Amino acid sequence: MTDATTTDGRGTGLPADRLATLRERFAPVFATIREGAVERELASGAPGDRPLPHAEVRALADAGFGRLRVPEDRGGFGVTLVELVQLVADLAAADSNIAHLWRGHFGYTELVLLRPSSAGRDEWLARIVGGAIIGNATSERTGTTLADISTTVSAADGGSVRLDGRKFYSTGTLYADWIYLAADRSGERVTFAVDASAPGVTSIDDWDGFGQRLTASGTTVFDGVAVDPSVVSAYKDAPLSHIQAFYQLYLLAVLAGIGQAVSDDAVAFVRPRTRTYIHANASRPGDDPQILAVLGRLSAGAFTARSLVVVAAGMLDGVVATNVAGPAGSDAGVSKPLLDAAENAVYQAQVEIGPRVLRAASELFEVGGASAADRTRALDRHWRNARVVASHNPAVYKERLVGEYALHGRGPVDAWEKYHEVGPTRF
């Protein structure tokens, strides 16, 4: 790699050649996705009766987007987390729905990468490199917290086990070839992935949120699905890892991309505009210093959001580098002090990014008056999408955890212990 770094206002602090090359590789797909974003938004009506972007998701997979984190010697691109969040933010700027629905895929890829060397790990890496997409179906509407799981695996004929249950918030499952989930096995929380086309698996587009309408974050039903018991693993055996922080960081990358889309759309709205106001400072909005100030705030906000994501990702990269091999080829996990500091950084970024992007998505309308509210522009989608993404993990709880870390030195990692048996995708 060279010593050059990116200079487009979306810098990484890393050598630029690999990131620049990958941006060039995915640019045509991102451009096509961006061109159709408003049309898809306007067509995103009632659940179950709306066209989903299957072709766009498959185009990304065919271009190798899903293998970004797979090591180069295994057929992937071997990107760092810093590079990954940059590309996710770029995709989210084109369409945050499509960026978001890949979250489960990249989360599962992280889990595969954390495994010790084995035939099973090799098989999953080959699937991912081959273009397989993994969806997420861990959460349920049962119980009172994420720790309550009613989905079960139980003994079946022929030495197999059967999977039964109903999941919700199944982001990306309707686009997926495999579905990762958590279940209960005689009181023990276990995790594994099943073929999305297996008999007994049904994915339903019944997500009715006012934003992120095309993420397919609805119901997944498992009715007597046959599962190979050898692929089922107990969460209690999983080593300490960065996975919880990764899932939070991914959402922040999506929010940063929405912030960039807000800034880009505001500029695109003002550039050709000729109509202005009696009290304006110039005859054209593009020459009005107050309009320019709004555009400046939106641009600075997008830059700040992305910068915070990049810094937090860099700290998680440092955590991943501490991963050590345990006895008998097992994985002993990462450095807990470094993980506490990195996860705290992710929470600090969350406290700042969510409100910043939501403000920007509202302030966007200050540059254009009533005409900016034209339904065909769908500019309101940015606030709605950002609000839904930010609602996944309310920042008010993260503010308290950041305060505890600042004052008492209590890191956020221990807070997950009460959910220890939920599974490594607890979030």
C-alpha positions in Angstrom: 0.0 0.0 0.0 1.0 3.6 -0.6 1.0 6.3 2.0 -1.7 8.3 0.2 -4.9 8.9 2.1 -8.4 9.8 1.0 -9.0 13.5 0.4 -12.6 13.7 -0.6 -13.9 14.9 2.8 -14.8 11.4 3.8 -11.3 10.5 4.8 -10.3 7.4 6.8 -6.8 8.1 8.0 -5.8 4.8 6.3 -3.9 4.2 3.1 -6.3 5.1 0.3 -5.6 2.7 -2.5 -7.6 -0.3 -1.3 -10.6 1.8 -0.2 -10.4 3.8 -3.3 -10.3 0.7 -5.5 -13.2 -0.8 -3.7 -15.2 2.4 -4.0 -14.5 2.3 -7.7 -15.6 -1.3 -7.9 -18.9 -0.7 -6.2 -19.6 2.7 -7.6 -21.8 1.5 -10.5 -23.9 -0.7 -8.2 -24.2 2.1 -5.7 -25.2 4.6 -8.4 -27.9 2.3 -9.7 -29.2 1.8 -6.2 -29.2 5.6 -5.6 -31.1 6.2 -8.9 -33.9 4.0 -7.8 -34.1 4.9 -4.1 -36.9 7.5 -4.4 -39.0 5.3 -6.8 -38.7 2.4 -4.3 -39.7 4.7 -1.4 -42.8 5.9 -3.2 -43.7 2.3 -4.0 -43.2 1.1 -0.5 -46.8 0.8 0.5 -48.5 -1.7 2.8 -46.5 -4.7 4.1 -46.7 -7.7 1.8 -47.8 -5.5 -1.1 -44.6 -3.7 -2.1 -41.7 -4.4 -4.5 -38.5 -5.3 -2.6 -35.1 -4.6 -4.0 -34.0 -8.2 -4.6 -32.2 -7.4 -7.8 -30.2 -4.6 -6.2 -29.2 -6.8 -3.3 -28.2 -9.6 -5.6 -26.1 -7.2 -7.7 -24.2 -6.2 -4.6 -23.6 -9.9 -3.7 -22.5 -10.6 -7.3 -20.0 -7.7 -7.1 -18.5 -9.2 -3.9 -20.0 -6.8 -1.3 -20.7 -9.7 1.1 -17.1 -10.9 1.1 -15.5 -7.6 2.1 -14.4 -8.9 5.5 -13.2 -12.3 4.3 -9.4 -12.5 4.2 -7.8 -12.1 0.8 -6.2 -15.5 0.9 -9.6 -17.0 1.3 -11.1 -15.2 -1.7 -12.3 -12.0 0.1 -11.1 -8.4 0.2 -9.7 -8.5 3.8 -11.0 -5.0 4.6 -10.6 -3.6 8.1 -13.6 -2.5 10.1 -12.7 1.1 9.3 -12.9 0.4 5.6 -16.1 -1.6 6.0 -18.0 1.2 7.8 -16.9 3.6 5.1 -18.3 1.4 2.4 -21.5 0.7 4.4 -21.9 4.5 4.9 -21.4 5.0 1.2 -24.1 2.4 0.4 -26.5 4.0 3.1 -26.1 7.3 1.4 -27.5 5.7 -1.7 -30.3 3.8 0.1 -30.2 3.2 3.8 -32.7 0.3 3.5 -30.3 -1.7 1.4 -27.3 -0.9 3.7 -29.2 -1.9 6.8 -30.4 -5.2 5.6 -26.8 -6.4 5.2 -26.2 -6.0 9.0 -27.0 -9.6 9.8 -24.8 -10.8 7.1 -21.7 -8.9 8.2 -22.5 -9.7 11.9 -22.5 -13.4 11.1 -19.3 -13.0 9.0 -17.6 -11.6 12.1 -18.7 -14.6 14.1 -17.3 -17.0 11.5 -14.0 -15.1 11.5 -13.8 -15.4 15.2 -14.0 -19.2 15.1 -10.8 -21.3 15.4 -9.7 -23.0 12.2 -12.0 -25.9 11.3 -13.7 -27.5 8.4 -17.0 -25.8 9.4 -15.3 -22.3 9.3 -13.8 -23.1 5.9 -17.2 -24.1 4.6 -18.8 -20.9 5.7 -16.0 -18.7 4.3 -16.5 -20.5 1.0 -20.2 -19.9 1.1 -19.7 -16.2 1.7 -17.1 -15.9 -1.0 -19.5 -17.7 -3.3 -22.1 -15.0 -2.8 -24.4 -16.4 -0.1 -26.3 -13.8 1.9 -27.0 -14.4 5.6 -30.0 -12.9 7.2 -30.8 -12.3 10.9 -33.7 -13.8 12.9 -32.7 -13.7 16.5 -35.3 -11.3 18.1 -38.8 -12.2 19.2 -41.8 -10.4 20.5 -42.2 -12.8 23.4 -41.2 -12.1 27.0 -40.0 -8.7 28.3 -36.4 -8.5 27.1 -34.1 -9.9 24.5 -33.1 -12.6 27.0 -36.6 -14.2 26.6 -36.6 -16.7 23.8 -39.4 -19.1 23.0 -38.0 -20.6 19.8 -36.8 -24.1 20.5 -34.7 -26.9 19.2 -35.6 -30.4 20.3 -34.8 -34.0 19.5 -36.2 -35.5 16.3 -36.1 -38.8 14.5 -33.0 -40.0 12.9 -30.6 -38.2 15.2 -31.4 -34.7 14.0 -33.1 -31.9 15.9 -36.1 -29.8 14.9 -36.5 -26.1 15.1 -39.8 -24.5 16.0 -40.6 -20.8 16.7 -41.5 -17.4 15.5 -39.1 -14.5 15.2 -39.6 -10.8 14.4 -37.3 -7.9 13.4 -35.8 -10.4 11.0 -33.9 -7.8 9.0 -32.7 -9.1 5.6 -34.2 -12.6 5.8 -36.3 -12.2 2.7 -33.2 -11.5 0.7 -31.1 -14.2 2.4 -29.8 -17.6 1.4 -29.2 -18.5 5.1 -30.7 -17.3 8.3 -28.8 -17.0 11.6 -30.9 -17.3 14.8 -30.9 -18.0 18.5 -33.0 -20.7 20.2 -33.5 -22.5 23.4 -32.3 -26.1 23.9 -33.6 -27.5 27.2 -32.9 -24.2 29.0 -29.6 -23.5 27.2 -29.3 -20.8 24.6 -27.9 -21.9 21.3 -27.1 -20.4 18.0 -26.8 -21.6 14.4 -27.8 -20.9 10.8 -30.4 -22.6 8.7 -31.0 -22.7 4.9 -33.6 -20.1 4.1 -35.2 -22.4 1.6 -35.4 -25.4 3.9 -38.9 -26.9 4.4 -40.7 -25.3 7.3 -39.0 -21.9 6.9 -41.3 -19.0 6.1 -40.3 -15.3 5.8 -43.1 -12.7 5.8 -42.9 -9.1 4.8 -45.0 -7.7 7.6 -42.7 -5.0 8.9 -44.9 -1.9 9.3 -42.4 0.7 10.5 -42.7 4.2 9.1 -39.1 4.1 8.1 -36.7 1.5 6.7 -39.7 0.0 5.0 -37.7 -2.2 2.6 -35.4 -4.0 5.1 -37.8 -7.0 5.3 -37.6 -6.7 9.1 -40.7 -8.7 9.8 -41.7 -12.3 10.8 -39.8 -15.5 10.2 -41.5 -18.8 11.1 -39.7 -22.1 11.8 -42.1 -25.0 11.8 -40.4 -28.3 12.3 -37.2 -27.4 10.4 -34.7 -30.2 10.4 -31.3 -29.1 11.8 -28.0 -31.0 11.9 -27.1 -31.1 15.6 -23.4 -30.7 14.8 -24.0 -27.0 13.7 -25.7 -26.0 16.9 -23.5 -24.3 19.5 -24.1 -23.1 23.0 -23.5 -19.4 23.6 -21.9 -20.0 26.9 -19.0 -21.5 25.0 -18.4 -18.4 23.0 -15.3 -16.3 23.8 -15.4 -12.6 24.7 -15.6 -10.7 21.5 -16.4 -7.4 19.8 -19.6 -8.6 18.3 -22.1 -6.6 20.4 -20.2 -3.4 19.7 -20.0 -4.3 16.0 -23.7 -4.5 15.6 -24.1 -1.1 17.2 -21.3 0.3 15.0 -23.0 -1.0 11.9 -26.1 1.0 12.7 -24.1 4.1 13.2 -22.5 3.6 9.8 -26.0 3.5 8.3 -26.9 6.7 10.2 -23.8 8.4 8.9 -24.8 7.5 5.4 -28.2 9.0 5.9 -26.5 12.1 7.1 -24.5 12.2 3.9 -27.7 11.7 1.8 -29.3 14.6 3.6 -26.4 16.9 2.7 -26.2 15.6 -0.9 -29.9 16.0 -1.4 -29.9 19.5 0.0 -27.1 20.6 -2.3 -28.9 19.0 -5.3 -32.1 20.8 -4.4 -30.5 24.3 -4.1 -28.2 24.1 -7.1 -30.8 24.6 -9.8 -33.3 26.6 -7.7 -34.3 30.1 -8.8 -37.3 30.8 -6.6 -36.6 32.7 -3.4 -38.3 34.9 -0.7 -39.0 38.6 -0.2 -36.6 38.7 2.8 -33.9 36.7 1.1 -30.3 38.0 0.9 -29.8 37.3 -2.8 -31.8 36.8 -5.9 -30.8 33.2 -6.2 -30.9 30.7 -3.2 -27.4 29.4 -4.1 -26.0 32.9 -3.5 -27.8 33.5 -0.2 -25.4 33.4 2.7 -28.1 32.0 5.0 -28.9 29.1 2.7 -25.1 28.5 2.3 -24.9 28.4 6.1 -27.5 25.7 6.3 -25.7 23.7 3.6 -22.5 24.1 5.6 -24.1 22.8 8.8 -25.5 19.8 7.0 -22.1 19.0 5.3 -20.2 19.5 8.6 -22.8 17.2 10.4 -22.3 14.5 7.8 -18.5 14.8 8.1 -18.7 14.6 11.9 -21.0 11.6 11.9 -18.7 9.7 9.6 -15.6 10.7 11.4 -17.0 9.4 14.7 -17.9 6.1 13.1 -14.4 5.8 11.6 -12.7 6.5 15.0 -14.8 3.9 16.8 -14.2 1.4 14.1 -10.5 1.9 14.4 -10.7 1.1 18.1 -12.6 -2.1 17.4 -10.0 -3.0 14.8 -7.5 -2.7 17.7 -9.6 -5.0 19.8 -9.8 -7.6 17.0 -6.0 -7.6 16.7 -5.8 -8.7 20.4 -7.7 -12.0 19.7 -5.6 -14.9 21.0 -5.7 -18.6 20.6 -6.9 -20.6 23.6 -6.1 -24.2 24.5 -6.7 -27.0 22.0 -7.2 -24.5 19.2 -10.1 -22.7 20.9 -10.4 -19.0 21.0 -9.7 -17.3 24.4 -11.2 -14.0 23.3 -10.0 -10.4 23.2 -8.6 -7.9 25.7 -11.4 -6.9 27.9 -9.9 -3.4 28.8 -9.5 -2.6 25.2 -13.0 -3.9 24.4 -14.5 -1.8 27.2 -12.8 1.3 25.8 -13.8 0.5 22.2 -17.4 -0.3 23.0 -17.6 2.9 25.1 -16.4 4.8 22.1 -19.2 3.2 20.0 -21.7 4.4 22.6 -20.1 7.9 22.7 -20.5 8.0 18.9 -24.1 6.8 19.2 -25.0 9.6 21.6 -23.7 12.2 19.2 -24.6 10.8 15.8 -28.3 10.0 16.2 -29.4 13.5 17.3 -27.1 15.1 14.8 -28.5 13.2 11.8 -32.1 13.7 12.9 -31.6 17.4 13.3 -30.0 17.5 9.8 -32.9 15.6 8.3 -35.3 18.2 9.6 -33.1 21.3 8.9 -32.8 20.1 5.3 -36.2 21.7 4.7 -34.9 25.1 5.6 -33.3 25.4 2.2 -36.5 25.1 0.1 -39.7 25.9 1.8 -42.9 24.2 0.7 -41.5 22.8 -2.5 -39.1 20.7 -0.6 -42.1 18.9 0.8 -43.2 17.7 -2.6 -44.1 14.0 -2.2 -42.2 13.0 -5.4 -38.9 14.1 -3.8 -39.5 11.9 -0.8 -37.1 14.0 1.3 -39.0 13.1 4.4 -37.6 9.5 4.1 -34.3 10.6 5.6 -35.8 11.6 8.9 -38.1 8.6 9.0 -35.3 6.2 8.2 -32.9 7.8 10.6 -35.5 7.8 13.4 -36.1 4.0 12.9 -32.4 3.2 12.8 -31.7 5.2 15.9 -34.6 3.6 17.7 -33.0 0.2 17.6 -31.0 1.0 20.7 -32.2 4.1 22.6 -29.3 6.5 23.2 -30.6 7.4 26.6 -29.3 4.1 28.0 -26.0 4.6 26.3 -25.6 8.0 27.8 -25.8 6.5 31.3 -23.2 3.8 30.4 -20.8 6.4 29.0 -21.2 8.4 32.2 -20.5 5.3 34.4 -17.4 4.6 32.4 -16.2 8.2 32.7 -16.8 8.5 36.4 -16.4 5.0 37.8 -14.4 3.2 35.1 -17.1 0.6 34.8 -17.0 -0.6 31.2 -20.1 -1.5 29.2 -19.1 -5.0 28.5 -20.2 -6.3 31.9 -23.7 -5.0 31.3 -24.2 -7.8 28.8 -23.6 -10.5 31.4 -27.3 -10.6 32.4 -28.1 -11.8 28.9 -25.2 -14.2 28.7 -27.3 -17.1 27.5 -29.1 -15.2 24.8 -26.6 -15.7 22.1 -23.7 -13.8 20.5 -26.0 -11.6 18.5 -27.6 -10.0 21.5 -28.2 -6.4 20.7 
